[in-house]
Amino acid sequence: MERISRFISTISPKLISWRRHFHQFPELGWTEYATTYFIGRQLEELGFTLFIGEEALVSKARMGVPDHETLYKAEKRAQEQGVPDEWLHKMRNGHTGLVAKWDTGKEGKHIALRFDIDALPIFENKQKVSGHFPEEEGFASSVPSVMHACGHDGHAAIGLGVANWIAAFQKELTGSFTLLFQPAEEGSRGAKSMLDRGWLKDVDYFFSGHIGIQPLPLGDVVASTNGFLATSKIDVTFTGKSSHAGVEPQEGKNALLAAAATAIHLHTIPRHRDGVTRINVGTLQAGTGRNVIPDLAELTLETRGETSQLNQYMEDEAIRIIESAAAMYDVEVDIRLVGKGVEVVTKDEGEWKPFLERSTEGSHRVLQIHETMPLRASEDVAYMINDVRARGAKATYFIFGTPLAKGHHHPLFDYDERVLEVALDVYASSILSLTLQ
């Protein structure tokens, strides 16, 4: 424990530096070109074996991949940021993220860890409120309308910390390690594509986790998480007919009104008696001028449910309302499912709290361990947890406590950077205790 503590103290400045780099240069799902390259270069220097692009994931299993123009612009920006052509060639057309493997050459367990790396379409601190730590310290997002507002910048940094720890402690470790740096977690779009490549088919233990979720004191750790919500992410395009609003209003077919009616009526779907359900219309874009009947409207929404069945109820009702609104305004509609997440279908056996208490005994960073906490959100790591547990192996999802400046997905979101040390302590101590068994 003392050696782990000294290692974490030594690497702590790098953890913070990595986190701030990722925060300053955020990238949305399937466009994490520079992020992937930055992570990959660090891992190459440590001696990990890397799998990039379609080596790391199944292309056709990806969901919600941006259009070609968006991908091209992101690739061009990455090239300008110094990502070499050989890396861009492997990642081209949204094949971001990577998998890193380390084999100690000694018989032992196969342990896998997953770290998500994508950002959100949020304009950081758009009101320029004073006291926003990333702004004051000079590492706020440099990309307009893109921000790490969910802690994935920290997750990526923690993943690099774990990799450095494995390399430093390789003589003490046994077995093998697989680190998944996953793209496109936001929108539940990326996990299944990595899972389908088979990285977890023979793992004995699988770990992942999240910074924050709810405000908790620094040093508090939740040993396992429940309450993952299944979810569907839907993009809708209404296509009507444009006309002059004054001269020929009768000739128009108003796509904006169809979308507006949809947005209002989606939020009237009755909640279900069997459990938690959610729906949210996130964006609505339509129209070109006040004197033009809008012929195009685009709307994005999501549904959630405590179970996949409850989420399917919400999705089915949403589609019924969308199609009805289109018929009411006599416009065409295109409905696209661009993300899908599931609930965790099996519960752990309450073993993780005593395991973590044993593993971190003597740590001055991990101060209090809670048995479980409901996520009350969606996380596509659920695909991985379900797969591992279905085969009789062990999987858990930690929560790393920290005070939060604002809640997740907020323009002023931030956390105490010392939580990076806590998370690395948890992962390193857990791995070491398993390899010593």
N, C-alpha and C positions, 0 to 999 in steps of 0.2 A: 504493500500500500504506500509505503514511503517513497519507493522508486517511481510509482505511478504519479504521486503527487509532485515530485521533483520534475518529472517529465512534463506534466501539464503546466507547471509554473514556467518552465523554459519555453514551451511552445505557445504560451498564451498571447504574446505580442503578434505572432503569426496568425493565430485564430482571428484576432481582431482585424488585422490587416486584410486577410482574405475576405472576411465578412464585409468590410467596408468597400473593398474592390467590387464584389458582387453587387452590393447595394448601389454603388455609383453607376454601374453599367448593367442594368437589368435587361432581361430579354423574355419575351412572352413564349408560351408553349409552342414547341416545334420550331422556334427560331433561336434557340440557345446555342448558337454557333460559337461565339467568343467565350461563353461560359464553359462549354464543353471542352474547348481547346485549352483554356486556362487550367481546368481541373486535370485534363489529360497530361499536360506537360509536367505538372507536379508529380503525378503518379508514375510517369515514365522515368523520371529521375530517381524515384525510390526503388524502381525495379519491378513494378507490377506488370503483368501481362494485360494488355488493353484490347478491348473489343469495341469498335466504333461503327457508327452508321448501321447498316443492315446486318452487321455481325452481332449487334447488341439487341436488336429488336426485330419483330416481324412487321414489315411495312404495311401490309393490308390490315393489320389489327389496330393500326393507329386510328384515332377518331378526331374529328374537328381540325384537320390539317388546314392551315391557311391557304388562300389562293396563290397562284404562281407569282403574281405581281408582288404580294406581300413577302413571300419567301425570297424572291430575287432581291428586293430592297434590303432584307435582313442579311442575306449573303454578301451583298455589296458592302454593307456597313461593317460586317465582320472582316472582310478583306481589308478595308481601310484601317481597321483596328489591329491589323497585323496577323490575322489567322492565315497560315500558309495554304496554298492551293491544294496540296496533297490532303490536308485535313478537310477543306471545304468540299473536295471531290467526294470524300467518303460520306459526308453529312448532307450532301446536296438534296434539295427538295424536302427539307424538314426531317431528316434522319439524325436528330440530335440526341444528346445523352450518350453515356458510355457505361461499360461494365469493366471492372478491374478485378483480376484474380491473383491470389498469392497462395502458393503451395509450400508449406514448410518442409516437405519431403519426409515428414514423420507421421506415423499413423495417428489418427485422431478424428475429431468431429469436423464436419463441414458447417461453417457458420456464415450466414449471409446477412448483410445490412443494406438497407435502402435509404437514400437521401434524395429528396426532390429539389429541383434547381430552378424552376421557372418563376417568373414574376407575374404581376397583375396589370390590367389596363386602368391604372389610377394615376392621376396627376398629383405628385407628392407636394404636400404643403402648399396648395394652390393659393391660399390666402396669405401665405408668408407669415404665419403665426410665429412669434418669438418663442424661444424655448424648445423648438424642435431640434433634438440633438443632432441628427444627421446634417441638418442645415448649418447648425452652429459649428460643427466640426469639419465641414467642407466635403462630406461624402454623400450628400443627397443625390437623388437620381439625376443623371445628365441626359436622360432620354425623356422627351415630353410625353406625358400621359402613360408612362410605364414606371412601375414602382414595385419594389419588394415590400409589400404590405402584409405579408403573412409569415415571415420568418424563414423563408426558403434560402435567403442569403446566408443565414446562420446555419441552416441544415447542411448546405454545401460546404461551409467552412468546417463544421464538425466532422463531415465525412473525410475531408483532407486531414484533419487531426487524427482520426482513427487510422487512416492509412499510414501516417507517419509513426504512430504508436506501434502498429504491427511490424513495420520495418525495423524500428528501434528495439523491439522486444522479440525478434524472430527466434533467438536462441532458446527462449523460454517457452515458446508456443509450439503447439502440435496441430496437425490437421491442415485444413485449407480454409480460405476466406474468399468470399465473393462480395464485392461492393458494387451496388447498383446506383448510379447517379442518374435518376429518372427525369426525363423531360415531361412537360405537359401534365402535371398533376392537377393544376387548376382546370376545372371543367371535367375532371375524371376522364382524361383522354389518353394517358400514357402508360399506366401500370400494366395493363393487359398485354400490350405489345411486347413488353419486356418479359412478362411471365410466359407468353406463348413461345419464346425462344428457348425455354427450358432451363433457365438458370437455377431454378429452385427445386428441380425434380428430385435431387438427392441430398438436400440440406437437412441437417439435424436441428439447427436452431436458426430462427429468423428474427431480426430486431429492426425496428424502425421507431420513429418518435416525432414529437412536435414541440417546438418552443411555444409556451403561452397557452393559447386557447381560452383559459380563464386566468385572471390575475391571481397569482399565488406568490408567496414569499420566495425569494431566491434561496435555493437549496432544497426546496420541496420537490419531490419527484413522485409521479404517479406510476406505479409499477405495471399497470395494464389498463386498457381503455375499452369501454363498451359504448353502446349507443351510436354506432356508425349509421348514418342515414343513406339508404339507397337513393339514387338521383338520376334524372334524365335532363340533358341539356338540348334545347331545341332552338333552331333558327327558322324564322318564317319570312317569306317574301310574298307580298301581295302585289299583283300586277293588274292595273286598271286601264283607263283610257284618259289621256290628257285632252283638255279642251279649254277654250276661253271662258272664264268664270262669269263674264258679263254678257257676251254675245251668244254663246252656245252652251250654257250650263247643262242643258238636257242631254248633250252628247257625251258628257264626261262620265267616267266610272271612277269613283273616289277611293283610291287605295288607302289614303290616310284615315278616312272614317272607318274603314273596315279594320284597320290595325288598332285604332283608338277603341272601337267597340270591343275588340278582342281583349285588349289590355284591361279594360274595366271588368268584363265578364269573367275573365280567367280568375280574378280574385274573389268571385262569388261561388266558386266550387265548394260544396259542403265538405267540411272536414269529416274524417272517417271515424267511426266508433271504435275500431280495432286498434288504433294507435296514432302516433304522430304523423302529420302530413304537412307539407309546405308547398308554396308556389310563389314565384317572383318574376315579374316582368322587369328585366334589367335595362333594356334600351329600346327606343322606338325612333326611327329616323324616316322622315318622309317630306315630300314637297320641295318645290323650287321657287315659288313666288306666290304672293297673296292673291294674284288674279289668274292663277293657273290651277285647274282641277288636278290634284296630284295623281299621277299614274303609277307611282311606285312607293312602297312602304316596306321597311324592314324592321323586324321585331325579334328580340332575343329573350328567352325565358328559361326557367328551370323549374322542375318539380322535385320534391323529395318525399320520402316515406320511411317510416321506421322499419319496414320490411320491403322487399322487392315487390310483393303483391300490393302493398299500400301505395308504393310509388307508381306502379303500373296503373292503378285506379286513377291517380292524379294525371298521369300522362294521357290515358285514354280520354278522360274528361276534357283535358286541355285541347286535344286534337279535335274532339267533337265541337267544341266552342269555336275553335279557329276556322274549321270548315263551314260552320253555320254562319259566322260573320262574313266570310267570303261570299257565301251564297246570298246573304241578305243584301250586300252591296254590289252583287253581280260582278265580282272581280275574280281573277284566277289566284290560286294560292299554291305555293311550294313549301312543304314542311320537311325539314331536314333534322335528323337526330345526329348531333355532333359530339355527344359525350354521354357516357353511361356508367354509373357507379352502383355497387351493390352493398348490402349490409354485411357485417361479419356474422356468419351463420352459426358458428360454434363459439361457446364461451370457454375461457381458460378455467382451470380448476383451482384458482386462488393460490397458486403456487409461487407467483412472481414476487409478491411482497416479501415472504421469508427468504427467497432466493436473493433478492436485491439487498436485503438487510445483511445477509452473510457476505455477499460479494463486496459491499462497500463499507464493511465494518472498519472503523478507524478513520474514515474519510472526514476531513474538515470542510469539504465542499457539499457533500450530500448530507443534509441535516435532518430531514424528515421524509419518510416514505409512506405514501398513501396506497391502499390496496387497489382502488379502481376509481375511475371518473367517467361519466358519460361525455362523449365527444359532442353530441347534438349537432353534428355537421356531417358532410360527406368527405370521404378520403379514399382515393382509388387504390391505396395500399390494401384495402379490404380484399381485393382479388388475390393478392399475394398471401395474406394471412389465411384466408379460406383454403387456398391450395396447399399450403404447408400443413395446416392442421388436419386436412382431409386425409393426408398420408400418414398421420400419427406422429408427425414431428411437432416441435414446439415453436410457437410464435407469440410475440407480444409487441405492444405499441406503447412506448413511454410518453409521458408528458413532463416537460421540464419547466418547473415553475419560475416565474419572473414577474415583477411588476410590469404593467403595460401602460405606456403613455396614452394610447387610445386602443380601441379594439381592433381586431384583425379586419383587413380590407378597408381601413380608414386612411385618409391622406396624411394623418399624423401618427400612424402606427410606429411604435418603436419598443424596444425591450432593453433590459440591463444586459450588457455584453458579457458580464461575468457568467451568465447562464451557459455560454459556450464551454467554459471550463467544467461546469457541473455535468453537462451532457457527455463530454469526452470522458470524464471520470466514470460515469455510469456504464458507458459502452466498454471502456478498457477493463474495468473491474469485472464486468459480466463475462467478457471474453476470457480473461485470465482464469476466473474461477471455473469455467467450463473446460478449459484446456488442461487444468491441473487435476481434473477428476480421473 
